[in-house]
Amino acid sequence: MGNENGPRRTIRVKTRVRRAWAAYLELSNTTEWIERKLWAPLDAFGLTREEFRLLVTLYRDGPLSVTDAAEKLARVRQNLHATIHRVEEFGWVRRKVSTLPPANTDEKRLPKWRRGRPRKGRRVSRVSLTPEGRRLIGNVLPKQEHIVKSLMHGLNSTEIDSLVRICRKLRESILFPFWKEMMRQRQEFDASPEAELVAPVEEE
């Protein structure tokens, strides 16, 4: 019996690998097909996919800090700066720097030379749509939504809900634990007194 378990286990593993690879190919091919249909029309508006996603997020959620926008878009903050800079040059977004209240920290945890002195909170850059950007995305978004509806016409509501659930489960099982850990460490650092001693403006 012990000798039979080894070959059977090998067969099960190989079968699972083949299924996973077949699912990956289907997912990859479908993603590329959808992207060709969905993103090509953006060229007529001079928009890249990253720029469009940023504008839609700001359109729906309102002004966001760079950190919050990066989290919603699942982007690295440093890479998002380039996208923000491009749409800012086009006049579609603006950045405004504000100062947060200082962290509530016990004076004893601060260096001696910092104790008893006025403290300032971290400066944060918030990104928002300009009127021009709002008009642009208000014109582009309905057209993209119509394309998405056409692409999904072959699925019923239950199948669409299942697709959303499976995609989220796949992302969360692979990427989100690492992303959440990074964000948790960042939040802990922002709340620490050491955060006041580093670069003051988030987007610089």
Buried (B, 14 or more C-beta within 10 A) or exposed (E): EEEEEEEEEEEEEEEEEEEEEEEEEEEEEEEEEBEEEBBEEBEEBEBBEBBBBBBBBBBEEEBBBBBBBBBBBEBEBEEBBEBBEBBBEBEBBBBEEEEEEBBEBEEEEBEEEBEEEEBEBBBBBBBBBBEEBBEBBEEBBEEBEEBEEEBEEEEEEEEEEEEEEEEEEEEEEEEEEEBEEEBEEBEEEBEEBEBBEEEBEBBE
